[in-house]
Amino acid sequence: MERTKRQWWQGAYVALALGMAACSPSKAEGVAPSEARAAVERGAILLDVRSPGEFSGGHLAGAINIPVDALGARSGELAADREVVVYCRSGRRSAAAATLLREQGRQVIDVGPMEAW
């Protein structure tokens, strides 16, 4: 299947964001799990940015799954007026997702790895 220019640029952006996330400290530092849980209780969207296979193997209750490499194209599926709490397996993909969502003007809490929950 041939990729469109837009898909190519979205993929390139995600690759760049993942690379930057790998080289910088996690934005989750200093975020207490209780703060993230409280945000979800207030109505924040709980977003799992792992692959569908990882998600089907187990995820946090109430989470929705949009893989980080599809987030640029699918971020419109997230209500713009709600805070987003994002997580993944290790913290790398959630950092990239948080960066992308913040650039869109969204309020984001990056939990980092799922085990931090």
N, C-alpha and C positions, 0 to 999 in steps of 0.2 A: 504494500500500500504506500503510495507516494504521500509524503508529508507536505502540508501547505507551508508557506512562509511563516504564517502566524504560529503554527505548531512548532516549527523549527526554532523560532525566537523564544517561545515559551519554554521549550526544552533547554535551550541555551541559558535562559535566565535561571531556571531551577538548578542546572549544573553549576552555574556561577555562585548562586546563593548557597548551595551545599558546600562548595569549596570554601567560601568565606566562613560559613558556620564551623567548618572543621578547623579553621585557623584562629577562631576567636572564642573567648569564653562564652559559655551558655548564658542566654538571657534569663534562664530560670534561676540563676544563682540568687539567693535571698528570697525566693518565692516559697512561702510555706505551703505545704500541701493543704492545710486547712483553709488558706486564702483561696486556692483554686476550687476546692469543694464548695466553699461559701459562694463563690461566683456562680457556679453551676446551680446551686440551690436558688440563687436570685434570678436564674433564667438564662445564664450564659450557655452558649452552644459548646458542647464537649466534642472536640474534633480529633479523630485518630487519623494521622497522615501516613500510616503504614500501608503496605500492599493489601489488597483484598484477601490474599491467602493468610497473611499474618493476622488480619482482623478476624477472619473466620475461625482462626485457631484460639481466639480469646481476646476480649477487649473489655474496657471499663463499661459498666452499666450505663446505658443512655447515650453512649457515644455514637456519632455518625462517622462514616469512613469516606474520606476523599484523599486518595494517595497524593503525596506531595508533588509528584510529577504531573498530576492532573489539576492541581489546585488553581493554577493561573486561568485555566479554561472553565473551571467549575465553581469558582468562588462566588459567583452570583447565586448559587444554591443556598448560600448562608445569608440569613436575614441581616441586612446592613445595620439595623438599629440594635443588634445584640452583641454583647461582648463574646469573644471566642476564647476558650481554654483549649490549647492544643498540646498533643503529646505524640510520642512515637516509641521506638524500642530503645534507642540510645541517647536521644537528644539532638542528634544532627539534623534529622529531617524536620523536627518540630521547630528548631531554630530557623531553618530556611523558610518554613511555612509562616512563622511569626513575622519574619522580615517582610515577606510578600504581603501579608495581610495588613501589617502596619503601614506599608507604603500605599495601601488602598485607603488609609484613614481609619482602619478598624482598631478597636480596643482589644488587645490580646494579652493573655497570660500564657506564657510558655512553661508548661510543667516540665518539659524535657522527657526523660525516660518514663515509661508507664510505671515502672516500679517505684518511682518517687511519689506516686499518688497515695 
